Amino acid sequence: MTHEEIKRHRTESILKEIIPEALATLDDGRINGLSVTDVVCSKGRSDAKVYLDKSFLTPKEQSEALRQLRVVSGYIQNHCKQSEGWFKAPRFTFEFDEQPEYQNKMEDLFKQIASRKSAEESSDES
């Protein structure tokens, strides 16, 4: 792992902690309770994608939250700069994390395969 990759991973880790703090300081109930699942910085650390948990939101609430997050992204950027003493912080883009859904689908598929396999084995033994 190169020195630059280490710095990028460190920045991502710090942002995963700071962004929820910044969201919690806001008075908007639509976004102050959102949890950050992951942060991925660009190679030069000038941009960062922030992935959020969408498990308790309807599609309409998700679009409202994303719209509001675009409005307050400058505030979140300033919060990150001030709390860490950085000269600049990445520009944030917010997305809802689709990974948990994919993981659940994969787990369901594996369960189906296992149950079919056990059903085949029990029928072979008869």
C-alpha positions in Angstrom: 0.0 0.0 0.0 1.4 3.3 -1.0 1.7 6.4 1.2 -1.0 8.1 -0.8 -3.4 5.2 -0.3 -2.8 5.2 3.4 -3.6 8.9 3.6 -6.8 8.4 1.6 -7.9 5.5 3.8 -7.2 7.6 6.9 -9.2 10.5 5.5 -12.1 8.1 4.7 -12.0 6.7 8.2 -12.0 10.2 9.8 -14.9 11.3 7.6 -17.0 8.3 8.6 -16.8 9.6 12.2 -17.1 13.3 11.5 -20.0 13.4 9.0 -22.5 11.8 11.4 -21.5 14.4 14.0 -22.1 17.2 11.5 -25.5 15.7 10.6 -26.5 15.4 14.2 -25.9 19.2 14.8 -28.6 20.0 12.1 -32.1 20.8 13.1 -33.6 18.9 10.1 -35.2 15.7 11.3 -35.0 14.2 7.8 -31.2 14.1 7.8 -29.8 14.4 11.3 -30.6 10.8 12.1 -29.0 9.3 9.0 -26.2 6.8 9.5 -23.1 6.8 7.3 -22.2 3.3 6.1 -19.2 4.2 4.0 -17.1 7.0 2.6 -15.0 6.7 -0.5 -12.6 9.4 -1.4 -11.3 10.1 -4.9 -7.6 9.5 -5.6 -6.7 13.1 -4.8 -9.1 13.3 -1.9 -10.9 16.3 -3.5 -14.2 14.5 -3.8 -15.9 12.0 -1.5 -18.9 9.8 -2.0 -20.8 9.3 1.3 -23.0 6.2 1.5 -26.0 6.3 3.8 -28.2 3.7 5.3 -31.7 3.8 3.8 -33.3 1.0 5.7 -35.9 3.2 7.5 -36.8 5.6 4.7 -39.4 5.5 1.9 -38.3 6.4 -1.6 -39.9 9.8 -1.2 -38.1 10.4 2.1 -34.8 9.3 0.4 -35.2 11.9 -2.4 -36.1 14.6 0.1 -33.1 13.7 2.3 -30.7 13.8 -0.7 -32.1 17.1 -1.8 -31.5 18.5 1.7 -28.0 17.0 1.9 -27.0 18.8 -1.3 -28.2 22.1 0.4 -26.2 21.5 3.6 -23.1 19.9 2.0 -21.1 23.2 2.4 -21.9 23.2 6.1 -20.8 19.6 6.5 -17.6 20.4 4.6 -16.9 23.4 6.9 -17.6 21.3 10.0 -15.1 18.7 8.8 -12.4 21.3 8.1 -12.9 23.0 11.5 -13.0 19.8 13.6 -9.9 18.4 12.0 -8.0 21.6 11.3 -7.8 20.8 7.6 -7.1 23.5 5.0 -9.7 22.0 2.7 -12.2 19.2 2.9 -13.5 17.0 0.0 -16.7 17.9 -1.9 -19.4 15.5 -0.8 -21.9 13.6 -2.9 -24.4 11.6 -1.0 -26.0 8.3 -2.1 -28.0 5.6 -0.4 -26.1 2.4 0.1 -27.5 -0.5 -2.0 -25.0 -3.1 -0.6 -27.2 -4.4 2.3 -30.0 -5.2 -0.2 -27.5 -7.1 -2.5 -26.1 -9.0 0.5 -29.6 -10.0 1.7 -30.4 -11.3 -1.8 -27.2 -13.3 -1.9 -27.9 -14.8 1.5 -31.4 -15.8 0.4 -30.0 -17.4 -2.7 -27.4 -19.4 -0.7 -30.2 -20.5 1.7 -32.3 -21.7 -1.2 -29.3 -23.6 -2.6 -28.6 -25.2 0.7 -32.3 -26.2 1.2 -32.4 -27.7 -2.3 -29.2 -29.5 -1.7 -30.4 -31.0 1.6 -33.8 -31.9 0.0 -31.9 -33.7 -2.8 -29.7 -35.5 -0.3 -32.6 -36.7 1.8 -34.5 -38.0 -1.3 -31.3 -39.8 -2.4 -31.1 -41.6 0.9 -34.7 -42.9 0.7 
